[in-house]
Amino acid sequence: MLADEPTGNLDGATGAQIIELLFTLAAEKNATLVLITHDMELAGRCQRQIQIADGLIQQDTRSGPPTQTTRSAVPLRVLPSPPEPGSPAESAR
């Protein structure tokens, strides 16, 4: 399953329900869950974290081996966030 910023436009309570649903489905279906997020607390719930910046892997961290019944969830944390359109940083690109 692929979830790209699954809680980005949701209120906190609904976002928490969606995250629990994703982790539950991944475990029940013995599926890999790939989470793309800037939420470090959410990323911390995953067994593996890959940080990407400028299209390159900067860090690959594992907090424990996947089990037989659950594969690892992999959040991709893109650092830094892209500049806002029209900002000086975006113009310099």
Backbone torsions as a table, in degrees:
resi	resn	phi	psi	omega
1	MET	NA	141.8	179.2
2	LEU	-119.2	125.2	-179.9
3	ALA	-129.1	107.8	-178.8
4	ASP	-97.2	107.0	-177.2
5	GLU	47.2	59.0	-173.0
6	PRO	-65.0	-17.4	-178.2
7	THR	-112.2	6.2	-172.5
8	GLY	-53.9	-37.3	-176.6
9	ASN	-112.8	21.1	-176.4
10	LEU	-111.4	154.5	172.0
11	ASP	-71.0	164.7	-174.2
12	GLY	-57.1	-44.9	-177.7
13	ALA	-65.8	-44.6	179.8
14	THR	-67.7	-41.0	177.7
15	GLY	-58.6	-43.3	178.9
16	ALA	-62.7	-39.3	178.0
17	GLN	-64.4	-42.0	179.8
18	ILE	-64.2	-43.1	179.5
19	ILE	-62.3	-45.4	178.6
20	GLU	-60.8	-41.2	178.3
21	LEU	-61.4	-44.0	179.7
22	LEU	-62.0	-47.4	-180.0
23	PHE	-65.3	-39.5	179.4
24	THR	-64.4	-47.2	179.1
25	LEU	-61.9	-41.9	179.1
26	ALA	-60.4	-43.2	179.9
27	ALA	-68.1	-45.2	-178.0
28	GLU	-64.6	-36.9	-176.9
29	LYS	-94.7	2.0	-176.5
30	ASN	51.8	47.5	-176.1
31	ALA	-111.1	155.7	173.4
32	THR	-82.9	134.9	176.1
33	LEU	-111.3	118.8	176.0
34	VAL	-104.6	115.5	-179.1
35	LEU	-109.7	126.2	172.4
36	ILE	-103.2	120.4	-174.3
37	THR	-153.9	155.4	169.9
38	HIS	-104.7	-0.1	-178.1
39	ASP	-84.7	104.2	-175.8
40	MET	-66.2	-31.8	177.4
41	GLU	-65.4	-43.9	177.2
42	LEU	-64.4	-44.7	179.0
43	ALA	-59.0	-34.5	179.9
44	GLY	-64.9	-17.8	177.5
45	ARG	-78.0	-11.1	-173.9
46	CYS	-94.4	154.2	-179.2
47	GLN	-76.2	-21.1	-178.4
48	ARG	-141.6	139.1	178.9
49	GLN	-130.1	129.5	177.6
50	ILE	-120.0	121.9	178.3
51	GLN	-100.0	131.1	-178.9
52	ILE	-123.2	134.5	174.0
53	ALA	-137.9	134.9	-179.9
54	ASP	52.9	36.8	176.4
55	GLY	77.9	5.4	-178.4
56	LEU	-120.2	143.3	175.9
57	ILE	-70.0	121.9	179.6
58	GLN	-96.4	-33.1	-177.8
59	GLN	-155.7	141.1	177.1
60	ASP	-131.5	108.8	-173.7
61	THR	-117.9	135.2	175.9
62	ARG	-118.2	131.7	-179.8
63	SER	-99.9	-1.1	179.0
64	GLY	167.5	154.7	-179.2
65	PRO	-72.6	146.5	174.4
66	PRO	-65.1	150.5	178.5
67	THR	-91.9	174.6	177.7
68	GLN	-65.0	-33.1	-174.6
69	THR	-94.9	-15.1	-178.4
70	THR	-135.5	124.7	174.5
71	ARG	-83.9	165.4	-174.8
72	SER	-75.8	146.2	170.5
73	ALA	-91.7	135.9	-173.9
74	VAL	-122.2	102.0	174.1
75	PRO	-83.7	140.0	173.8
76	LEU	-105.6	119.0	180.0
77	ARG	-106.2	113.5	-178.4
78	VAL	-92.5	116.4	-178.8
79	LEU	-123.8	134.5	-8.9
80	PRO	-82.2	170.2	176.5
81	SER	-66.7	148.5	178.8
82	PRO	-64.6	149.6	178.4
83	PRO	-66.0	151.8	177.8
84	GLU	-67.0	143.4	177.0
85	PRO	-56.6	133.7	178.0
86	GLY	85.8	-5.0	-179.8
87	SER	-77.9	159.2	178.8
88	PRO	-57.3	-37.1	179.4
89	ALA	-65.7	-35.4	179.4
90	GLU	-71.0	-36.1	178.8
91	SER	-66.4	-29.4	-178.5
92	ALA	-75.7	-14.6	-178.8
93	ARG	-70.8	NA	NA
